[in-house]
Structure formats: C-alpha cells, structure tokens
Amino acid sequence: MTDAAHSPDPDEPARSTDPLGPLARRVRRSLNGDHPGETGVMLPPFIDHHVHLQLADPAPAVARGIAAVVDLGADPGAIATIARADGLPHVRYAGAFLTARGGYPTGRPWAPAGSVRELDAVSGDADDLRERRHHALSGPVEAAVDEQRRFGASVVKVALNSVAGPAFDRPTLDAVVAAARAAGLPVAVHAEGAGMAELAIDAGADVLVHAPFTERLEDDVIARAVASRQAWISTLAIHVRDDASVAETAIDNVRRFHAAGGRVLYGTDSGNGELEPGVNPVEVAALVRAGLAASAIIAALADPWPEPTPGWADAGVATFVPDPAPADGDLVDPDAVARWLATARLVPTEELELR
C-alpha cells in the first residue's frame, strides 16, 4: 500500500547531484497499483508545445506520456471546443494563423476551414503611426488579435513564410506584436524563408514555433534572440524525416542558440505528416545532437509555456519513465536518451513513492 508520507512532493527539490537534473525524482510504483514495485524516474507532466489537434488525434500521444499540448493553428471556435473536453491532454491554443493577404497557409488543403486570417499591410508612415497611437485606433490587426483572445487563446500565431507567398513586412508585424502585447498575449511565429527568422527576432516575437531551418543564422542574430529572451520550439523530427540537409541547419542553429543560453521548448508539429506519437525518439535524439543534456531535454518537455507556471498541465499525474535509466556515461548518446524517454507514461502521482 502506498505510504503517503513517502509520496513525492513535486515542489520538493530533487537531489542536486542527479545527472537527470533537478526535476527528476527516483521512485517506485506502489504495491496496490499497476506494475507494483516497478522502479523508475518521476518527472513533471510533459507538454508538446506544437501540435494541430484538428489534424491529429492526441490520444496516442497521451498513451505515451504527453499530458498537455499547445495547438498552434486551428479554427478558433473548433479549438476552443476541443480544449474544453474533459480528460487529457490539457490544451492551450493560438486560434487562427495570422498572415499576409494571400500568405501561407492560405489555400493549403490541410489548413482547416476558418483557421486563417489574412491581413492587409499596415502603413509604416511615421505620421500614420502617430495618428493611430494618439487616437488608440483599432483596425483589422487589432480585431484579428482580439478575436483570438475572445475565443480563449493563450498565444497569437503569426505565419511569416516568404517561400510560400507574401509575408508581413516589419510595420505590419510590429502592429501585430503591439496588438498582442495590449491583449496580454505572447506572439509565436512560423518563420520560413531568407530573413524571416531575423525579422521575427527583431520585431520582438516571443517564440519561434520551429527552430530556424531555412538558413544558418549568424551568431549575432542568435545573440539578439537570446538577449530578448525568445524561446524556440524544436520540431526537428519533421526535418530529419524529410530533408537531412535542412535538419542539419536547424540542429546547428539550436546548438548555438542553446549554448548561448537560449530557451528551447519540446515540440513536434504533430499533425504534419507521419510522426511517432508521445515522446518522439527522433525529436529527442536530434536535441541531444544539438547539445542538450538529458536534463535540458526534460526541462524542454516540462516547460509550462505559454503559461508562466505549470499548474495548467497538472492533472494529478506525473511522467513515469521506468528503469533502467541511461548510465551517466550514456546521457550524451542520442539513441540511449531517446530510447529511454520514449518509454514515458502518465501515472497518478499518488501511485509513486520516493526510493
């Protein structure tokens, strides 16, 4: 029977010397639950920070260790309904893609009906800008952002894809960022095409929803991203699957961003073609190749973004990864770390006891 006195407290600091980092607790499963006495590691609930729930059923991911997700592009009404459903995963979402007139993903067959809001360019004329600020004028940009807020969005999603069509210029992107700030929402940007990641960084986007993959970013651009406290969602597995050269570009950018102190979030772009559900071993292995220690990958999986604290992802469950955990010397082996984390499952916290 579980001894409540020995149940792990998620707020209690772990052993500072644990090579898996401060979020790890060495536990065993209680004798009156499933798999009695099984030993392993307890971790916070894991979050996939980039999914599309109108394109992929989340149930297989929940069955393989994902407790919460962030939907980054959907019809606002549809995703609000999905997010209200009982059970796991817990959901935060962006609502519609905001894009330039005729811009990506307008007209894409995979884009759900109602999931795109096209916006005309905003004048960058200094007199026009002063007039808008002086009169607190509300226009199409503000209306589009407010629509997402009214549907319960936790983040505003912007598509900057110059490869696939028109993209916002700097004045228009600035207007979107300003409207989102006024609404209390962070801005997450899909940046694809030459100069698009740099444009998003310099405009103050809070998050890039894909680690930059079009081109190798200069070190000073990465330094500006880190200085602005921007976060990058990994989504490396889709490139490993589709194009080895693009994958190497993205991994190199992540390696230098992480080394410079950048915040990396785990995300898969679930719904974008065939991807292994749950804790994706290809994604994890690519993050190890990008220089993230196992402890940093766990932090990327447990990061509460877009919320400041993790309470929204907590449903009385913890992530349990059974032993054997990789030996200390294997924590730099991409395949060893990926194989282990891919065995993660959700377990009621009350069924776990500290060892």
Protein Blocks (a to p, Z undefined) as FASTA:
>chain_A
ZZfklpccfklccdfklmnbjkbccddddfkbghehiacddddddddfbdcfklocfklm
mmnopabdcdebdafklmmmmmmpgcjdddddebjadddehiacehiaklcghiaccddd
ddfbfklmmmmmmnopacfklmmmmmmmmnopabdcddddfkloccddfklmmmmmmmmm
mnopacddddedehklmmmmmnopabdfbdcfkbccdfklmmmmmmnopacdfklmmmmm
momklmmmmmmmmmmmmmnopacdddehioiajadehjdfklmmmmmmnopafklmmmmm
mpmbfbfbfklmpgoiacddddddddfklmmgmklmmmmmmmgccddfklpccZZ
